[in-house]
Amino acid sequence: MLCGDLFEDNLITVVNKSNPDIVIVPLARSSENESFSQESWDREESSYYLEQVKKLRTRVLMTNYINEKDNFYGGALVINGDGIIENQKDIYEEGILYWESGSI
């Protein structure tokens, strides 16, 4: 799924019919506020994004574009089908997010 597709319930229905093991969701989510913080993102992610991810009922790998000049703050998440974050990279933190599981 791409970015805003996560908020289209008809697309979530289509994805669920294929019963995927993992859904990858790249985002280009920016902030109009230059002082956007990890605390702000944590509030938004739990009340907004995680509720949508739960509708997919499978593991989701989510990553956001990072470019501080244009207020794209990055971040990455591995979220299980219950909407629980299994691993994450904080916003503005470049690098690779590692995640391992014995079975998908």
Long-range contacts (C-beta under 8 A, 24 or more apart in sequence): 1-25, 2-26, 3-27, 3-28, 3-29, 6-49, 6-52, 6-53, 7-52, 9-55, 12-52, 12-55, 12-56, 15-56, 16-55, 16-56, 16-57, 19-58, 20-58, 21-58, 21-59, 21-104, 22-58, 22-59, 22-60, 22-61, 22-104, 23-56, 23-58, 23-59, 23-60, 23-61, 24-60, 24-61, 24-62, 25-60, 25-61, 25-62, 25-63, 26-62, 26-63, 26-64, 26-65, 27-62, 27-63, 27-64, 27-65, 28-64, 28-65, 28-72, 29-64, 29-65, 29-72, 29-73, 30-65, 30-70, 30-71, 30-72, 30-73, 31-71, 31-73, 32-71, 33-71, 34-71, 36-71, 36-73, 36-91, 37-91, 38-90, 38-91, 41-73, 41-75, 41-91, 45-77, 49-77, 50-79, 50-83, 50-85, 51-83, 53-79, 53-83, 54-81, 54-82, 54-83, 56-81, 57-81, 59-86, 59-104, 61-99, 63-97, 64-91, 66-92, 66-94, 68-92
